[in-house]
Amino acid sequence: MATTTYSPGLEGVVAGISKISDIDIEKSRLIYRGYDVHELAEKGCFEETAYLLLFEKLPTRPELDAFNKTLSAARAVPGFVYEAMSKVPSNAHPMDLLKVGLAVLAPSDPEYSASPTDTEANRRKAVRMTSKIGAIVANGWRISHGEKVVEPDPSLSTAANFLYMLNGKKPEEFAEKAIDTSLVLYAEHGFNCSTFTARCTVSSLSDIYSGVVSAIGALKGNLHGGANEKAMEMLMEIGTPENAEPYIRDALAGKKKIMGFGHREYRLSDSRAGIMGKIGKEAARRSGNEKWAEIADIVEKLMMDEKKLFPNVDFPAAYAYYSLGIPIPLYTPIFAVSRVTGWCANIIEQLQNNRIMRPKSIYEGDPLKPYVPIDQRPID
Ligand SMILES: CC(C)(COP(=O)(O)OP(=O)(O)OC[C@H]1O[C@@H](n2cnc3c(N)ncnc32)[C@H](O)[C@@H]1OP(=O)(O)O)[C@@H](O)C(=O)NCCC(=O)NCCS
């Protein structure tokens, strides 16, 4: 039998081969299918990134136009999905509401019965999910707050349409660009917890929707996507720039994790945080309240000085979204609106060369012992 090594959290374990994204740890660089995420964020848009991840190349102008048309045409979500979501208790976190929405949507997909390994059908399903997920999040929020569903506007981009459905009015150019950039930055990131979950789920030959719903569950956790919401809650708890240093020192002394800092892969910095930070600062300036960005600066400096820890993308995303007026419980769902593209690209890749995921565990339970019939078991 081959020797097995145990690595908590699978740290350093290679669990697959992928052509989708890569992290250069030395250079703190992230590439999607060979392209630097900085360039994609600065010169491209989310739809172009989604196309790149799903179709394995950057689109030409006619290809992007056609892709945008397909996305726009598929954006509306069937009424029964919203009806099911309206039955969910109103205290549900929007990530749980999103799981419900996508799970209910799945059987209505025109290719629901296609083979789970049909790459082209999976691509079309991925495009439909990418198209509809923003409406499910935005209208899910409206439904849980007793407001009417807003139908998508086919003339708008993914980012603008999301803000339109959420707020009921078209966004300004800056807000659209800010959300669009965050969607580019959040789209893909190797074998992170939710992507690995998605790959694990479909490795049993389950379907792409099941893979995405599982991934949403994994993304929700505070150590992963949930960190952007927790980071904002922490900034609000800190409250003032003067309180930042004592708050963080106290938290570190109590061995608390500071949300939005650190990373399993990166050692020097998170390549995405710089871009998001610039957007966050500009969003704060435009909102007329720069306090959160000021507090964030103090926290960043202290975390570097004390722990040599840098902010990951979730930290600046938190105060960027806040400054744009987005409700905190929607920060992680926005992450999902973007990451659905990376999850689907990974699911498709997994199913093209699949082997069921089945690692081992080290048993530390009791050794074999005789079964005692229920009436003969001593009562303590
Ligand atoms: C991202 C993260 C889960 C990576 O975890 P990991 O690789 O398993 O690293 P560990 O949790 O084992 O941390 C290693 C050490 O750094 C410390 N550390 C890591 N992140 C920290 C943080 N955000 N705040 C304070 N200390 C942190 C740990 O306490 C630990 O210290 P120790 O060795 O003295 O016990 C972790 O950095 C974290 O929990 N960050 C906060 C949540 C977050 O922002 N998640 C989003 C990631 S994109």
The ligand as a MOL file (V3000), in Angstrom:
LIG
                    3D

  0  0  0     0  0            999 V3000
M  V30 BEGIN CTAB
M  V30 COUNTS 48 50 0 0 0
M  V30 BEGIN ATOM
M  V30 1 C -7.3610 32.6710 5.1510 0
M  V30 2 C -7.0270 31.7680 6.3150 0
M  V30 3 C -8.2740 30.8790 6.5840 0
M  V30 4 C -5.8420 30.8850 5.9680 0
M  V30 5 O -5.7600 29.9550 6.9740 0
M  V30 6 P -4.5320 28.9630 7.1950 0
M  V30 7 O -3.6720 28.8760 6.0190 0
M  V30 8 O -5.1260 27.6900 7.7050 0
M  V30 9 O -3.7050 29.6810 8.3250 0
M  V30 10 P -3.9320 29.4970 9.8760 0
M  V30 11 O -5.3350 29.7960 10.2430 0
M  V30 12 O -3.3940 28.1440 10.2750 0
M  V30 13 O -3.0030 30.6450 10.4180 0
M  V30 14 C -1.5800 30.5480 10.5420 0
M  V30 15 C -1.1350 31.5080 11.6460 0
M  V30 16 O -1.4330 32.8460 11.2560 0
M  V30 17 C -2.3950 33.4290 12.1290 0
M  V30 18 N -3.4070 34.0860 11.3120 0
M  V30 19 C -3.7840 33.7650 10.0570 0
M  V30 20 N -4.7470 34.5890 9.6480 0
M  V30 21 C -4.9790 35.4350 10.6540 0
M  V30 22 C -5.8660 36.5100 10.8140 0
M  V30 23 N -6.6980 36.8520 9.8440 0
M  V30 24 N -5.8540 37.1790 11.9810 0
M  V30 25 C -5.0110 36.8400 12.9670 0
M  V30 26 N -4.1420 35.8310 12.8670 0
M  V30 27 C -4.1370 35.1310 11.7200 0
M  V30 28 C -3.0440 32.2490 12.8540 0
M  V30 29 O -3.5630 32.6260 14.0920 0
M  V30 30 C -1.8790 31.3080 12.9490 0
M  V30 31 O -1.0350 31.7580 13.9730 0
M  V30 32 P -0.3010 30.7120 14.9530 0
M  V30 33 O 0.5850 29.9130 14.0500 0
M  V30 34 O 0.3880 31.5770 15.9200 0
M  V30 35 O -1.4130 29.8900 15.5500 0
M  V30 36 C -6.6750 32.6050 7.5810 0
M  V30 37 O -5.6340 33.5090 7.2790 0
M  V30 38 C -7.8800 33.3170 8.1300 0
M  V30 39 O -8.6320 32.7340 8.9140 0
M  V30 40 N -8.1210 34.6110 7.7360 0
M  V30 41 C -9.2850 35.3330 8.1520 0
M  V30 42 C -10.4880 34.9430 7.3060 0
M  V30 43 C -10.3830 35.4790 5.9080 0
M  V30 44 O -10.0550 36.6320 5.6880 0
M  V30 45 N -10.7140 34.6250 4.9400 0
M  V30 46 C -10.7130 34.9890 3.5430 0
M  V30 47 C -9.5890 34.3580 2.8170 0
M  V30 48 S -9.4920 34.9510 1.1590 0
M  V30 END ATOM
M  V30 BEGIN BOND
M  V30 1 1 1 2
M  V30 2 1 2 3
M  V30 3 1 2 4
M  V30 4 1 2 36
M  V30 5 1 4 5
M  V30 6 1 5 6
M  V30 7 2 6 7
M  V30 8 1 6 8
M  V30 9 1 6 9
M  V30 10 1 9 10
M  V30 11 2 10 11
M  V30 12 1 10 12
M  V30 13 1 10 13
M  V30 14 1 13 14
M  V30 15 1 14 15
M  V30 16 1 15 16
M  V30 17 1 15 30
M  V30 18 1 16 17
M  V30 19 1 17 18
M  V30 20 1 17 28
M  V30 21 1 18 19
M  V30 22 1 18 27
M  V30 23 2 19 20
M  V30 24 1 20 21
M  V30 25 1 21 22
M  V30 26 2 21 27
M  V30 27 1 22 23
M  V30 28 2 22 24
M  V30 29 1 24 25
M  V30 30 2 25 26
M  V30 31 1 26 27
M  V30 32 1 28 29
M  V30 33 1 28 30
M  V30 34 1 30 31
M  V30 35 1 31 32
M  V30 36 2 32 33
M  V30 37 1 32 34
M  V30 38 1 32 35
M  V30 39 1 36 37
M  V30 40 1 36 38
M  V30 41 2 38 39
M  V30 42 1 38 40
M  V30 43 1 40 41
M  V30 44 1 41 42
M  V30 45 1 42 43
M  V30 46 2 43 44
M  V30 47 1 43 45
M  V30 48 1 45 46
M  V30 49 1 46 47
M  V30 50 1 47 48
M  V30 END BOND
M  V30 END CTAB
M  END
